Structures are given as C-alpha cells and as structure tokens.
Amino acid sequence: METTAAEIKEKSFREKLIDVIQEEVPDHLNSFAYCLGATPLILFLILAVSGVLLTFYYIPFPGQAYGSVKAITEEIYLGWFIRGVHRAAVNLMVATLLLHIVRVFITRAYRDGGEMKWLLGAALFFTVLAFGFTGYSLVYDNVSYWGMTVVTDMIGQIPVVGKSLFLLLRGGEDITELTLLRLYDLHTKILPLVILVLIGAHIVAIRTIGFAKVDGNGGTHPFYPEHALKMTAIAIMLLIVIVNMAAIFPPVIGDPANPLEVASDVSPPWYFSAIYRWIIIAPREAGLFSVFAFFIVFTIYPYIDRGFADRGANMLRINLAIGILVAVFFALMTIWEALV
C-alpha cells in the first residue's frame, strides 16, 4: 500500500516529538543545584491550581473580602488546606528562585550569550515578588491592609515612576475598593499572563542559546526518561513538603481591616522583610533610592561583569565576595525584622 501524505505528515510529527522529548541535556543537570531552574515551574503549577480553587470563594470587595477569606480558612471544607498549600507554594517558589539566582550568579552562568536568560529570569523574579505582594494584600485583614498601605507608600517614593505606580495601584490617593479590585485583577489576570509569557520566553531562550557550560562536565543524557523522571521525583518531594507545611503551619487570619487603627505588626512577608527593615533604619529617600539602584544593578549585572572581565578582573572571586556580602546583609535584616 502507498503511504498517504497524511500518514507521512503524522509520522514526521511523531518523529519530531520523539526528538524533542529525547533531546540530549548536559549531565550537570542531574545535580540538585542545577535542577533549581525547573523547580519554580512545578511550584507555579501548584500555585495556579490552588489559586483557581481559592477564586471560587474569594470576593474581591472590601466589605466581603475579609469575610470570604475567613470562611475559606474556618468554614469551607478543606479551605484552610488549599489556602495553606497556596501560601507554602509561593514561599517555596521565592526561595528556590533566590537559590537559582545565587547559583547562576556565583558560577557566572549568564556569560556566553546567557545575558538574555538572566534578563528574563530577573523579570520572572520581580513578577513572583509582585504575586507575593498582591496575594498578601488580598487577605484584607488589618495586618495586610496596613502592610499594603506601607508598601504602596514606599512605591510612591520611587524616583521618576513612583507616583504613577502609586496612583495606578491604589486607583487614587487613598486605599479604596478600587485598590482591592486592581490588586485582585493583577493577581488573578495580568500577572499570570505575564509570568506565562516570561516562562515561555525563558524556555525558548534556553533552547535557542543552550544550557550554561560547566567546566569539567561535558557529558549528556536524554531528557526522557532520565531527566524527566528526576523532575517527577522532585515534584513529588515538593508536594510532600508543601502538604506538611500546610498541615504544620496552617494559615490564620487576623482582625478585619481598620483604616482608623494602625496594626501593631505591619511586617511584610519574609521575602520583603530585609528591604522593609533597611528602609526603616536608613534615611527615607536614601533607603528607597539604594533599593531602586540595587535592583537596576541586579538586572544589568551580566553587562557589568563583561565590562570588568574585559579589563582583567577576576569576576569569580568578585562574585563570590558580593554574593556573601549580600546574603549576610539580607539575612541580618530579615532576622532583625523578625525579632522586633
């Protein structure tokens, strides 16, 4: 029998699919340190599923937001568990992204055309932080209300773009129902779309540019089944950790938001604690400007590295020193904020 054009086309597609899933990947990806890049993707999928379940009951209006979160936490069957899973997943996602950034920074994996991967990764990191802030604000208890007030005030102090961002987030000078609706739309509509685009762009960049080379490790192995099974094992491990975190540290909710009574503790989530503490102890404008400058330097650092390396600087030692100093600083600021 003659092979039809449709069968030839189907065979070609099947062969292409096999080539993709059995593509060779470097052996160093078997190391846990080099699996961190895919870990946030697994956590994002968990966040997406748990987040969709939470939207079934959450009501994004000031008079009902607190009550809906309270009902999810205390009344709806397994509501506390889904909320706990969502909270644990975002904490782990920020933590694994930080570890991934540290690994890339220390090993200078952003070289040899990897600058675009770094820029996309930085954008992903900022988007995840925005997810954390908007999700934290949607609880709308007194702590999150005043935390939202403090953070948006600080955003308003950013040079050049601060005032515009302040008004965009709040929908005016004060926190109103517009603020909550905008944060809800950001958290459930705009930011998910942004992060999906960035993840897709990051994957395309990796496939186009290739994985970073590791000295002394030139071997490869197929993505499937070896690497796919490893990522599956990591996904199962993450699920076990998240379930235990949700059970051991179940979510709680404080008193309702009260614009007339400042909360006794307006500390933000741990991943903002260091910045928050620094802005408190530093002169207001200098503290905000230094944070803004740090994020700019962080974003364009591969190009700074290239400039110094071309002049003969030992960037491995410099990066190690910078990494240790920044890690110590952030740890000290975070611990200080936790103790006050």
Secondary structure as UniProt FT lines:
FT   HELIX           5..21
FT   STRAND          24..26
FT   HELIX           27..30
FT   HELIX           32..34
FT   TURN            35..38
FT   HELIX           39..55
FT   TURN            56..57
FT   HELIX           62..74
FT   TURN            77..78
FT   HELIX           79..107
FT   TURN            108..110
FT   TURN            112..114
FT   HELIX           115..138
FT   HELIX           142..156
FT   TURN            159..161
FT   HELIX           162..170
FT   HELIX           177..185
FT   HELIX           186..190
FT   HELIX           191..209
FT   TURN            215..216
FT   STRAND          220..222
FT   HELIX           223..227
FT   HELIX           228..248
FT   TURN            259..260
FT   HELIX           270..281
FT   HELIX           284..310
FT   TURN            311..312
FT   HELIX           315..339
//
